[in-house]
Amino acid sequence: MRDEPRETRLKRLRMRSMRRGIKEMDLILVRFCDAELEAMDPAALDAYERLLEENDQQIYAWITRVDPVPETHAGLIARIRAGLDADPIR
C-alpha cells in the first residue's frame, strides 16, 4: 500500500500488531506476524494492513467466532484461527 522498503513495512506492520487497544489482540496478532508475515506477498500484506484498520473488539469477535467474518477478511481470520488452533496461547 505504501511506497516503502519491504523490511520497513514488515517492521511497521509488526509494531501495529503488537500495539493494539487490547492485550489479547497484541498476543494473537504478534504471534501471527512472527509465524506468517515474512512469507506474505505484497497483496497479502495489503490485506493484512486493511485488517489492522479494523476495531480490535471486532477482530477479536471474528477470531472467537462471536460475529460472522466479512468476506474481505475471511482468509486472514481463518489463517489466524489456524495458528491459534495449532498452538494455543496459554
C-alpha positions as CSV (number, residue, x, y, z in Angstrom):
1,M,0.0,0.0,0.0
2,R,2.8,2.4,0.8
3,D,6.0,3.1,-1.2
4,E,8.5,1.8,1.4
5,P,11.1,-1.0,1.5
6,R,9.7,-4.4,2.4
7,E,11.7,-4.7,5.6
8,T,10.4,-1.3,6.8
9,R,6.8,-2.4,6.0
10,L,7.2,-5.7,7.9
11,K,8.5,-3.9,10.9
12,R,5.7,-1.3,10.8
13,L,3.0,-4.0,10.5
14,R,4.5,-6.0,13.4
15,M,4.6,-2.9,15.5
16,R,1.0,-2.1,14.6
17,S,0.1,-5.7,15.5
18,M,1.7,-5.5,19.0
19,R,0.4,-2.1,20.0
20,R,-3.3,-2.6,19.8
21,G,-6.1,-1.5,22.1
22,I,-6.5,-4.7,24.0
23,K,-3.8,-7.1,25.2
24,E,-5.5,-10.2,23.7
25,M,-5.1,-8.8,20.2
26,D,-1.5,-7.9,20.9
27,L,-0.8,-11.5,21.7
28,I,-2.8,-13.0,18.9
29,L,-1.5,-10.7,16.1
30,V,2.1,-10.7,17.1
31,R,2.2,-14.5,17.1
32,F,0.5,-14.4,13.6
33,C,3.1,-11.9,12.4
34,D,6.0,-13.9,13.8
35,A,4.7,-17.0,12.0
36,E,3.5,-15.6,8.7
37,L,4.3,-12.0,7.9
38,E,7.8,-12.7,6.4
39,A,6.3,-15.1,3.8
40,M,3.4,-12.9,2.8
41,D,3.4,-11.4,-0.7
42,P,2.5,-7.7,-1.3
43,A,-1.2,-8.4,-1.9
44,A,-1.4,-10.4,1.4
45,L,0.4,-7.7,3.2
46,D,-2.1,-5.2,1.8
47,A,-5.0,-7.4,3.1
48,Y,-3.3,-7.7,6.5
49,E,-2.9,-3.9,6.6
50,R,-6.6,-3.5,5.9
51,L,-7.5,-5.9,8.7
52,L,-5.4,-3.8,11.1
53,E,-7.5,-0.8,10.3
54,E,-10.5,-2.6,11.9
55,N,-11.5,-2.2,15.5
56,D,-9.8,-4.6,18.0
57,Q,-13.1,-5.7,19.6
58,Q,-14.4,-6.6,16.1
59,I,-11.4,-8.5,15.1
60,Y,-11.5,-10.4,18.4
61,A,-15.2,-11.2,17.8
62,W,-14.4,-12.6,14.4
63,I,-11.5,-14.7,15.7
64,T,-13.5,-16.1,18.5
65,R,-16.5,-16.8,16.2
66,V,-18.8,-14.4,18.1
67,D,-19.6,-12.5,14.9
68,P,-19.5,-13.6,11.3
69,V,-16.4,-12.6,9.4
70,P,-16.9,-10.4,6.3
71,E,-15.7,-12.0,3.1
72,T,-12.9,-9.4,2.7
73,H,-11.2,-10.7,5.9
74,A,-12.3,-14.3,5.8
75,G,-9.0,-15.7,4.6
76,L,-6.8,-13.9,7.1
77,I,-9.1,-14.6,10.0
78,A,-9.0,-18.3,9.0
79,R,-5.2,-18.3,9.0
80,I,-5.1,-16.5,12.4
81,R,-7.5,-19.1,13.8
82,A,-5.5,-22.0,12.3
83,G,-2.4,-20.7,14.0
84,L,-4.2,-20.5,17.4
85,D,-5.7,-23.9,16.9
86,A,-2.2,-25.4,16.2
87,D,-0.5,-23.6,19.1
88,P,-3.0,-22.1,21.6
89,I,-1.9,-19.2,23.8
90,R,-1.6,-20.3,27.3
